[in-house]
Amino acid sequence: MSCITRTYHPDPHRKILSIGGIYRGKLWEHSEIDAINNIENHEITYYINKGNYSLELVVASYQYIKYLKTQSDALEPDNLLALPEMPLTTKTL
């Protein structure tokens, strides 16, 4: 995955609306809720590339709110929030 759609919520744990990227030449988008379900049900594993490393997305919880972050992030999803905004034209995988 290589991009996100942000919300304007001030809480960093609620700033990600969806994640996306390119798969087999097509742009895709999954809502954060769908991505959380996919990870928890072991259906899809998501990664972002940072330098020479692939960082796996995990589901975390803060004040009873589930959110996405990478394994190497501390409490806030800094690696995800550093990704560019999703282009306007997307296709669901």
N, C-alpha and C positions, 0 to 999 in steps of 0.2 A: 504494500500500500504506500501511497506517496502523497496523499493530500487529505484535507479534512474540510468540513463545513462547520464554522463556528457559530455559537450563539453569542448574544451580548450580555450574558449573565456574568455578574462580577465574580462569582465563585469559580475558581479554576476547575473544580470537579464537575461543573455543569456547563462548561464552555464548548464541548464537542457535541455537535448534532449528528454528524455522520462522518464516515471514513470512506476512502476510495482509492482508486489507482487504475493501472492498466493491466488487463489480463487477456492474453491472446489477441493483442492489438485493439481491444475495446476498453473504453472507460467504464468503470463500474462504481457503484455507490451502495453502501449498507448503512442503515441508521445505526446509531450507537446501541440502541436496544437490541436490534437484530445481531450486531456483532458480539455483544455481551452474551446473548443466547447461544450463538454459534460457538463461542469459546467454551462456555460452561458445558455445552452438550458434546464437546469434542468433535464438532462437525467441520470447522474451519480453523486453521491457525493463521494468524496475521503477523506480518513482519514489516518493519521499516528498515531501510538502509541508512546507516549513519557512518560515513567514512568507509572503512573496510569491514564494518561489522553489520550483521543483521540482528536487530533487536526485536524480540517477540513481544507481542501485545498480551497483556494479562488483564484480568478483571480485578479491580480493587474496590474497597468500600470505605467511605468516609461519612460518618454520622448517618449510617444506614442508607446511604446513596451509593449505588454501584456505578462505576465509571471505568473507562479504559486508560491504561498507561503502559509504558514499556517496563520490562523487568528491571532495567537499570535506573528508572526514575525513582525518586524518593516518594514523597507524599503526593506532589502535584504532577500532572502529566506533561512535563516540560518538553520531552522529545516529540510528542504528538502536537503540542501547541506551536512548535517551531516549524511544522510542515506548512506548505503553501495552501491557500484557499482552493477548494475544488472548483474546476471549471463549470460553467453553467450547464453544459450539455453532458449528461451522464446516462449510462445504461446499467440497470441492475443486473448483477451476475446471477 
